[in-house]
Amino acid sequence: MPYINKPDRTFTVVKCRDIDGVSCTNESKSFAITEPKTYGELNYAITRMCHEFIDSNTLNYDTINSIIGVLECAKQEFYRVVVGRYEDKKRFKNGSVSKLDAINIDEVR
């Protein structure tokens, strides 16, 4: 839930900072956050960025649908890059559950 106490929202910074070596030049249009410490703060930060995007654009179906699409793509990319690799390491370390999730497709045949 993004509804965290107002004093706990201090981790949010609405100004530009250097992210991954890319300098922001237009502080009025930049949104950066420091590290959220809890799941609620992370949820709040993501929700806040979506609200900021809507405030900079138009609240309509197209904007809402596009934000949902972006969130879904970000989720899928996170799963593909982070979760998938983590689960592969665990599968190699601990073994497959069954032949259906064998290490490679040739082992299933």
Backbone torsions as a table, in degrees:
resi	resn	phi	psi	omega
1	MET	NA	135.2	-178.2
2	PRO	-84.8	3.2	-173.2
3	TYR	-89.9	74.5	-179.9
4	ILE	-93.7	161.4	179.4
5	ASN	-58.8	142.2	-178.9
6	LYS	-56.2	-41.2	178.2
7	PRO	-61.8	-25.2	-179.6
8	ASP	-81.0	-4.8	-179.2
9	ARG	-86.1	7.0	-175.7
10	THR	-69.8	-14.8	178.3
11	PHE	-70.2	-15.8	-177.5
12	THR	-82.1	127.9	-179.4
13	VAL	-119.6	120.5	-179.8
14	VAL	-101.6	65.5	174.2
15	LYS	-156.5	169.2	-175.0
16	CYS	-80.5	145.2	170.5
17	ARG	-150.0	167.1	-177.7
18	ASP	-76.5	119.7	179.0
19	ILE	-120.4	120.9	178.4
20	ASP	53.6	38.4	176.7
21	GLY	77.5	2.6	179.4
22	VAL	-101.7	118.5	-179.5
23	SER	-83.9	137.2	175.2
24	CYS	-88.9	139.7	-179.7
25	THR	-111.4	-26.6	-177.6
26	ASN	-106.5	91.1	-174.5
27	GLU	-62.2	-30.4	-177.1
28	SER	-67.7	-23.0	-178.8
29	LYS	-110.6	8.0	-177.9
30	SER	-101.3	142.7	178.0
31	PHE	-132.7	117.3	178.4
32	ALA	-131.3	151.5	178.9
33	ILE	-126.7	149.5	169.1
34	THR	-81.3	175.3	-175.8
35	GLU	-66.1	122.0	170.2
36	PRO	-66.3	145.9	-176.6
37	LYS	-99.9	-18.8	-177.7
38	THR	-129.4	167.4	176.9
39	TYR	-64.2	-36.3	177.7
40	GLY	-64.1	-41.0	177.7
41	GLU	-66.6	-38.3	177.0
42	LEU	-63.3	-45.8	177.8
43	ASN	-59.9	-44.5	179.6
44	TYR	-60.5	-45.0	-177.9
45	ALA	-61.5	-43.9	179.4
46	ILE	-65.5	-45.4	179.5
47	THR	-62.1	-42.0	-179.8
48	ARG	-62.6	-42.1	178.1
49	MET	-62.0	-39.5	177.6
50	CYS	-63.9	-42.6	178.9
51	HIS	-64.3	-41.3	178.3
52	GLU	-62.3	-39.4	178.7
53	PHE	-64.0	-43.6	177.9
54	ILE	-62.5	-42.3	178.7
55	ASP	-60.6	-31.4	179.8
56	SER	-83.9	-11.3	-177.6
57	ASN	-123.3	-134.3	-179.4
58	THR	-128.9	136.5	175.4
59	LEU	-80.4	99.8	176.8
60	ASN	-151.6	176.5	-177.0
61	TYR	-59.1	-42.2	-177.2
62	ASP	-60.5	-45.6	179.6
63	THR	-65.1	-46.6	-180.0
64	ILE	-61.1	-46.9	-179.8
65	ASN	-62.5	-39.3	178.9
66	SER	-66.2	-41.8	178.1
67	ILE	-61.7	-44.2	178.5
68	ILE	-61.1	-39.9	177.0
69	GLY	-63.3	-41.9	178.1
70	VAL	-63.2	-45.0	179.1
71	LEU	-61.3	-41.2	178.8
72	GLU	-64.7	-43.1	178.5
73	CYS	-64.7	-40.7	178.0
74	ALA	-63.2	-40.8	178.2
75	LYS	-62.1	-46.4	-179.0
76	GLN	-64.7	-39.6	179.0
77	GLU	-67.1	-40.2	176.7
78	PHE	-61.0	-44.0	179.4
79	TYR	-63.9	-45.2	-177.1
80	ARG	-63.5	-46.0	-172.6
81	VAL	-85.9	-43.4	-174.3
82	VAL	-94.7	-58.1	-174.3
83	VAL	-67.6	-44.5	-179.5
84	GLY	-57.9	-46.2	179.3
85	ARG	-65.2	-41.0	178.0
86	TYR	-60.7	-46.5	-179.4
87	GLU	-67.2	-36.3	175.7
88	ASP	-61.2	-43.7	178.2
89	LYS	-60.0	-43.5	179.8
90	LYS	-66.3	-37.5	179.0
91	ARG	-66.4	-42.9	177.3
92	PHE	-62.9	-40.2	-177.9
93	LYS	-71.9	-44.9	-171.2
94	ASN	-104.7	-10.6	-179.8
95	GLY	93.2	157.3	-179.6
96	SER	-72.5	158.0	176.1
97	VAL	-71.7	-43.9	178.6
98	SER	-156.8	-176.2	179.7
99	LYS	-65.7	-18.0	179.7
100	LEU	-69.5	-26.1	176.9
101	ASP	-117.5	36.2	178.9
102	ALA	-59.8	162.2	-172.8
103	ILE	-58.4	-36.9	173.2
104	ASN	-142.7	163.2	-172.6
105	ILE	-61.3	-30.4	-179.1
106	ASP	-64.8	-28.6	179.3
107	GLU	-71.9	-22.0	179.7
108	VAL	-77.4	-33.8	-175.8
109	ARG	-71.5	NA	NA
